[in-house]
Amino acid sequence: MVQIDQSSAGSTVQLAAGEQAQLTLAETRSGGYKWQMISPESPVFSTKDDGFEMAAGVGGAGVHRWTIKARQPGEAKLELVHGRSWEPETGKRFVVTVVVK
């Protein structure tokens, strides 16, 4: 399984049809900050939210995970924004280009 994380931001991820990738991004939910998927549905890949896992200790930090499944050949952007749901969209963005061969 291909691993995608913050260090992959701005890059291109290549997958074969049927292959899966796991996206993991750090999140601090106790402050209200969450990653939200803003990419439209794509025939190139599907995403499944695998949830949030708290880190050990205090503070509400942890990791959010998604499974990305390559569907058919093509290219599409995978884009998320990090912020609070009640604030205007001013948070940081995470974007990768997914190319399915």
C-alpha positions in Angstrom: 0.0 0.0 0.0 1.3 3.4 -1.0 1.7 5.8 2.0 0.8 9.5 1.6 1.5 12.1 4.3 2.2 15.8 4.8 5.6 15.4 3.1 3.7 14.4 -0.1 1.9 17.8 -0.4 2.2 19.2 -3.9 3.5 16.0 -5.4 2.1 13.4 -7.8 1.2 10.0 -6.6 1.1 7.2 -9.2 -1.2 4.1 -8.6 -2.2 1.2 -10.7 -5.9 0.5 -11.2 -7.2 -1.3 -8.1 -4.2 -0.3 -6.0 -4.8 1.5 -2.6 -3.0 4.2 -0.8 -3.3 5.4 2.8 -3.3 9.2 3.5 -2.4 10.2 7.1 -2.5 13.8 8.3 -1.9 15.2 11.8 -4.9 16.8 13.4 -5.7 18.6 16.7 -9.4 18.1 17.3 -9.5 19.6 20.8 -8.9 23.0 19.2 -11.6 22.3 16.6 -9.1 21.9 13.8 -9.9 19.1 11.4 -9.1 18.1 7.8 -12.1 18.3 5.4 -12.1 16.6 2.0 -13.0 19.3 -0.6 -12.1 17.3 -3.8 -15.2 16.5 -5.9 -16.0 12.9 -6.5 -13.7 11.4 -9.1 -14.0 8.5 -11.5 -10.2 8.2 -11.2 -10.2 7.3 -7.4 -12.5 6.9 -4.4 -11.8 7.9 -0.8 -12.9 6.3 2.4 -12.6 8.1 5.7 -10.9 5.7 8.1 -11.3 8.0 11.1 -9.2 9.7 13.7 -6.8 8.1 16.1 -5.8 10.0 19.3 -2.1 10.2 20.1 -1.0 9.2 23.6 -0.9 12.0 26.2 -2.8 15.2 26.6 -3.9 17.8 24.0 -6.2 16.1 21.6 -3.6 15.6 18.9 -3.7 12.6 16.7 -3.8 11.3 13.1 -6.7 11.3 10.6 -6.6 8.5 8.0 -8.2 7.9 4.6 -7.9 5.1 2.1 -7.6 6.1 -1.5 -8.5 3.4 -4.1 -7.5 3.8 -7.7 -10.5 3.1 -9.9 -9.6 3.8 -13.6 -6.8 5.4 -15.6 -6.7 9.1 -15.5 -5.5 12.1 -13.4 -7.4 14.0 -10.6 -6.5 16.2 -7.6 -7.0 15.1 -4.1 -7.5 18.2 -2.0 -8.2 18.8 1.7 -8.4 21.9 3.9 -7.5 22.1 7.6 -9.5 24.5 9.8 -12.5 25.0 12.0 -16.0 24.3 10.7 -17.3 27.6 12.0 -14.6 29.8 10.5 -14.3 30.9 6.9 -12.1 28.7 4.8 -8.7 30.2 5.7 -6.9 27.0 6.9 -4.0 25.3 5.3 -4.5 23.1 2.2 -3.1 19.7 1.3 -3.1 18.8 -2.4 -1.7 15.8 -4.3 -2.3 14.8 -7.9 -3.4 11.2 -8.2 -2.4 9.5 -11.5 -3.8 6.1 -12.2 -2.1 4.0 -14.9 
